[in-house]
Amino acid sequence: MKKLILKIVKLSIIPVLVLLLIGLYQEQDRVVTLKRQLFEQYKGKVQCLITGTSHTLNGINPTLLPIKTLNLAEDGKPVELDMEIIEKNLNQLPHLQYVIFPVDYFTFYFTGLHEESAAKLYHHWNLKDGFIKSYTFKRYHALTCGFLLNEHNTLDQYDTIMGYRAEFEDLSKADPDYRLHKYQRKIIDWNTYWIDTSSAGKIYKRFEGFISMLQQKQIQTILVTMPVCQQFYSYLDTNLVKKNNQLINNLLHNTRAKYINLQNYPSLAADSLFFDIDHLNDKGATIATAIIKDSIIKSFSSEYHETQFASANPHAPENRPK
């Protein structure tokens, strides 16, 4: 028996060493996703970044905005992850003027610790020193993404329009029973994997501090609540919605962030503008992007008038910190 055990140990040495070497290799920074590739390609030129989850991935078309914009949104992406991406690369974003952050039903409660996609994204963006350390085993690339020498992410192969993923299905044509099932299933999934109300204070404090940092860099934050279809909205926890509204109001009071609540726009109420219960299709995204575009144009106009006033009145106080 001892000889058998010794033989197994000896035979295991080489495979274990091979896996260890692959694991060490995977800890090196490599661009394995189209999204990261687009970011590396355009970060020196981009003026606006769209962050967030699949809601903004499918819901905001960067090519329809009036400035050079890249959609960084990905499935299952916590706000912390986007903040770390921008922080790490801020010196390589010389023309960045705007950052669009979604503030959706789950934003202030979603850490990613209980959701499968988030840990992989930290590795794909080579974020090794921040929130990734909160994971026990998934802090290591190989234990999260597998022992792959040629790793590729096929999930973002359709995000080719400056990071935007267009969908064309029409929710209004879906079977009512199917929709009811999706309403119930989505709430269960969000409550199980996405919503941890005990994290709200920490996420809010981090978010407010990050927006303030962007302000100091002359970068405007635009907060956007992405819409869900009207029937599904009635399934959301009203207490959580009220808490979200309070947290958003606090951000607006304590920072100079702008806010657009797309859930309240009648032009986005039709089910035909969604491809499922909480994601806009391409028609809906076109309307949503036009609303955001108007906000950016108004911001341009306001900044222009402020500049003109300051030029005409040399004793006027500075409007923004340097």
N, C-alpha and C positions, 0 to 999 in steps of 0.2 A: 504493500500500500504506500509506504514511504517513497519507494522508487518511482511509483506511478505519479505521485504528487510532485516529486523532484523533476520528473520528465516534463510534466505539464508546465511547471514554472519555467524551465529552460526554453521550452517551445514558445512560451508567451513573451519572452524578453524582446525578441525582434519585433513582433507586431506592436507591442507597447511602445517601443522606441520610435517606430515609424509613425504611430498616431501622435506621439508627443512632438515629433518634428513637424508634422503637418499642423498641429495645433499652434506651435510657435510661429510657423509660416503664416498662418491665417491672422495672427495678431498684427501683422504688418499691414499698413494702409494700402488698400487696393480699391479701385473704382469698379464695382460689380453691378451697379444699377444704372439704368438710363437716366433716372432722375438726377443722380449725383453727377453723371457725365454732362448733362445739360447745365447743371449749376457750375461745374468747373469751366465749362466752355464760355458761359455768359456772365459770370460774376463780375468781371471787370467792366461790363457795359450796363448791367441791369440797373434800372432806376426804381423799380417796385418789385417786392417779393410777396407772393400769396402763400400763406402757410396753412397748416391745418390737416384735417382728415379727408375722407372721401367726400364729405359735404362740399368742401371748396375745390377738391380735385375735379369733381363733376360739375360744380356749380358756378365757377368763375373762369371765363375764357380770357387769358392774358393778352391775346392778340387783338382784342377789341378795346383795350384801354389805350389812352392817348400817349402813354410813355412806355419805354422798354420794360416789359414785365415778364417775370418767370413764375410759374406755378410750382411751388415746392411741396404742395400737399400730397399726402400718401395715406393709404388705408391704415387705420389704427395708430395714428401718430399723435402723441400727447403734445401739449403746448410747450412743455419743458424741452422736448427734443428740438423743436424749431428754434427756441431761444438759444440753445447751445450751439446750433449750427451757425446762427447769425453772429453770436459772440465770438466764436472761433475764427470766423472769416471776415469780421467787420473791417479789418485793415485792407482786405482785398475786395471791398465793395465801395469803391471810391465815389460812385455816382448814385448810391442808394438814397432815395428821398422818401419813400413810403414803404411801410410794411402792413399788410392786411392780415389781421388775426381773426379767425372765427371765434365767437363766444356763444357756443351752442348749449343745449340742454345739459351736456355732460362735461363741458370744458373745465370747470373749476373743481371737478372731482375725479378726473381721469389721469392717473399716474402712469398707466401702462403695465404695472406690476402683475396684473392678472389677465392681461391680454397677450395673445401669442405674437402679434406682429411687432410690437414696440421694441422688444429687446433686439430683434434682428436689425431694426433701423438704426439703433445706436451703433452697432458694429459696421453697418454699411456706410455710415457717415463718419466713421473713425472717431467716435466720441468716447474716449476711454477714461476720462478723468472726472466726469460729472455724475449724473443720476444713475448711470450704468452700474456704479458700485453698490447700489441698493439691492441688486440681484445677487443671490448666493452663487448659483452655478452659471446662470446666463450672462454673467459678466465676462465670460470667456467665449470667444467667437465660435470655436469648434463645438462647444456644448450647446450653442444656440442655433447655429446655421448648418452644423454637420461637418464631417471631415472631408471637405471637397477641395481638390486642388484647383479646379476650374469652376468656381462658383459663379452662377448667373441668376439674376432675378427676372423671371418671365412675367411677373405681375404688372410691371410698368411698361410693357412693350407697346401699349397703345397710347401712352402719355407723350406723344410726339409733337403736339401742337404747343410748344413752349411749356411742356409739363401738364397741359390740360387733357383730360380724358373725356371725349364726347360720347354721350349715350343718346340713343334715338327711340327707345321704346316709350310707349304711351300708357301711363298708369290708368287712365280713364277706361281703357279697354280690358283691364284685368277683371277676373271673376270676383264678385263680392265676398264669397267664402274664403278665397285665397287672401284677399286683402285683410279680412278680419283675423285670420291666422297670423299674418305678418305683423299686424298691430300688436297682438299679444306676445308673439315671439320676440319682437324687437325690444319691448319693455323688459322682458325677462332677461335678455342678453345684456342690455345696458346695465340693469341693476346688479347682475352677476359679475360682469367683467369690466365695466367702465366706470361705475359710480361708487366712489368711496367718499362719503360726505365728511369723514374725519380729516381728509386731505385738503379741504377747501381753504382753510386759513393759510396753510403753507404755500399752496399754489397761487392764491391771490397775492400774498406778500411778494413772492418772487416775480409775478407778472407785473405788478405795479412798479417795482424797482427796475425791471427791464424796460418798461415803457418810458420811465423817467430818464434812464440812461440814453435811450434813443433820442429823446427830446434834446438832451445836452449835445448830441451829435447832429442836431438840426434835421432829424429824421422823424417824419410824422407817422403816427400809428392810427390805422383805421380799424375799428372793431366792427365786425359784421355778424349778426345772428342770421344764419342760413335757414331758409324755410323748410318745413315739413308739410306734407299735404294736410288739408284742413281737418279731415276726419281723424287722422292720427294724432293731431295736436291735442284733441280732447282726451287722449289717453295719457298724456303727460301729467306727472304729479304737480298739482297746482302749488303746493308748498315749495317744491324745488324750483319751479318757475319763478315764484316770488323772491326766493333767495337769490337766484341768478340775477334778477332785475336789480336787487339791492347791491350786489357785488359790482355789477356793471355801472350803476349810478355812482358807487364809491370811486371806481376807476376814473370816470368822467370828471368827478369833483376834484380828485387828487392829481390828475394829469391833464394834459391838453389833447388827449386822444379824441378822435371823432367817432361817432357811432351811427350805424345804419342797421335798423331792425327790419330785415327783409320779410319776416313773418307777417308784418303788418301791412304789406303792400298788396292792394286788391289786384294789381296786375300780375301777381304771382299766385293767385288763389286757385286757379283752374288745375284739376288733376292732369289734364293733358300736357302740363308743363313739367311733370315729374316722370321719371322712368321707374321709380319704385316709391315706397311710402315716405322716404326721407331724403331722396336725392333728385335734384333737378335733371331733366334731360337737356339736350342741346338748345331747344327752343327756350326753356326756362332759364338756362345759363345765359343766353343772349340778353334776356330782359334784366336779369340780376346784374350782369356786368355793365349794362347801360346805366343802371341806377348808381353803381359805384363810380362809373366814369364821370357822371354829372357831379358827384361829390368831389372828385379829384380836380375837375375843371374849376369848380367854385373855389377850391383851395388855392389853385393857381392864381385865380383872379384876386382873391383876398391878399395873398402874398405880394402880388404886383402892386396893389393899392397901398399896402403897408410900406413897401420899398419906396414908392413915389412920395408918400407922406414924409418918410424919414429924410429923403433927399431934399424936399422942399423946406423942411424944418430941421436944420442942423442941430438944434438944441433938444429935439425930441428924444425921449429915452429909447434904449434898444428894445426891440420887440422880442428878441430871442437871445438866450444866453449863448456866448461863444464857446 
